[in-house]
Amino acid sequence: MALAKKGSRRIDVDGVEYRWRVSRKHWCCDYDVGTLGYVVEDATAPGTTLVVETGRRAVLEPNLVPAEVVLPREVAAGIRAALSTGWTPGASGSPFKLHHSAV
């Protein structure tokens, strides 16, 4: 699954450039359909996509107002956590899923 360039943001983590975006699709976070999550991939050589579940609610009911936002520092922490647990962004394969709460 490749990350669409439109709507994604770039982030540099430890000298490597990645692209990320908040995901509102239910396939992102099977922890809970209403869970806030984001997806990340290597910006120069996309391979395995990182799918991060935050465990936080995506929207407040009934107004469907975003409950929280995902900050770049949270994405950087998620990338570092995924790399330390075995995510290899340049390899091909199924999305790497990680449940990671904000620090």
C-alpha positions as CSV (number, residue, x, y, z in Angstrom):
1,M,0.0,0.0,0.0
2,A,1.6,3.3,-1.1
3,L,0.9,6.5,0.7
4,A,-0.7,9.1,-1.5
5,K,1.5,12.2,-1.9
6,K,-1.5,14.5,-1.8
7,G,-2.2,15.5,1.8
8,S,0.9,13.9,3.2
9,R,3.6,15.7,5.2
10,R,7.4,15.3,5.2
11,I,9.3,14.6,8.4
12,D,13.0,14.1,8.9
13,V,13.9,11.6,11.7
14,D,17.5,11.0,12.4
15,G,18.6,12.0,8.9
16,V,16.0,10.0,7.0
17,E,13.1,11.6,5.3
18,Y,9.6,10.1,5.6
19,R,6.1,11.0,4.5
20,W,3.1,10.7,6.8
21,R,-0.5,11.5,7.1
22,V,-3.3,11.0,9.6
23,S,-5.5,8.2,8.5
24,R,-9.3,8.3,8.8
25,K,-9.9,5.0,7.1
26,H,-11.1,2.1,9.3
27,W,-8.5,-0.3,8.0
28,C,-5.8,1.8,9.6
29,C,-6.7,1.0,13.2
30,D,-8.5,-2.2,13.9
31,Y,-8.0,-1.5,17.6
32,D,-11.2,0.6,17.4
33,V,-12.9,2.0,14.3
34,G,-13.0,5.4,16.0
35,T,-9.2,5.3,16.9
36,L,-6.9,8.1,15.7
37,G,-4.0,6.7,13.6
38,Y,-1.4,7.7,11.0
39,V,0.6,6.0,8.3
40,V,4.3,6.6,7.4
41,E,6.6,5.5,4.6
42,D,10.1,6.3,3.5
43,A,10.0,9.4,1.3
44,T,12.8,8.3,-1.1
45,A,12.3,4.5,-1.3
46,P,8.8,3.5,-0.3
47,G,8.5,0.0,0.8
48,T,6.7,-1.4,3.9
49,T,4.2,1.2,5.2
50,L,4.0,1.8,9.0
51,V,0.5,2.0,10.4
52,V,0.3,3.5,13.9
53,E,-2.7,3.3,16.2
54,T,-2.6,5.9,18.9
55,G,-5.4,4.4,21.0
56,R,-7.0,7.9,21.2
57,R,-10.5,8.7,19.9
58,A,-10.5,10.2,16.4
59,V,-13.6,12.3,16.8
60,L,-15.9,13.6,19.4
61,E,-19.5,12.5,19.0
62,P,-22.0,13.7,17.8
63,N,-20.4,16.8,16.2
64,L,-17.7,14.7,14.5
65,V,-15.2,17.3,15.7
66,P,-11.6,16.1,15.8
67,A,-10.9,15.0,19.4
68,E,-7.1,15.4,19.1
69,V,-4.4,16.0,16.6
70,V,-1.2,14.1,15.7
71,L,1.9,16.2,16.2
72,P,5.1,15.7,14.2
73,R,7.0,14.9,17.5
74,E,4.5,12.1,18.1
75,V,5.1,10.8,14.5
76,A,8.9,11.0,15.1
77,A,8.5,9.0,18.3
78,G,6.3,6.4,16.5
79,I,8.9,6.0,13.7
80,R,11.7,5.5,16.3
81,A,9.6,3.0,18.2
82,A,8.7,1.1,15.0
83,L,12.4,1.0,13.9
84,S,13.4,-0.4,17.3
85,T,10.8,-3.2,17.1
86,G,11.6,-4.4,13.6
87,W,10.1,-2.1,11.0
88,T,12.2,-2.0,7.8
89,P,10.8,0.8,5.7
90,G,12.8,-0.1,2.6
91,A,11.7,-3.7,2.4
92,S,8.6,-4.8,0.6
93,G,5.7,-6.5,2.5
94,S,2.6,-6.1,4.4
95,P,2.0,-2.9,6.5
96,F,3.8,-2.9,9.8
97,K,1.3,-2.2,12.6
98,L,2.2,-0.5,15.8
99,H,0.1,0.5,18.8
100,H,1.8,3.6,20.2
101,S,0.5,6.1,22.6
102,A,1.8,9.7,22.6
103,V,4.7,10.3,24.9
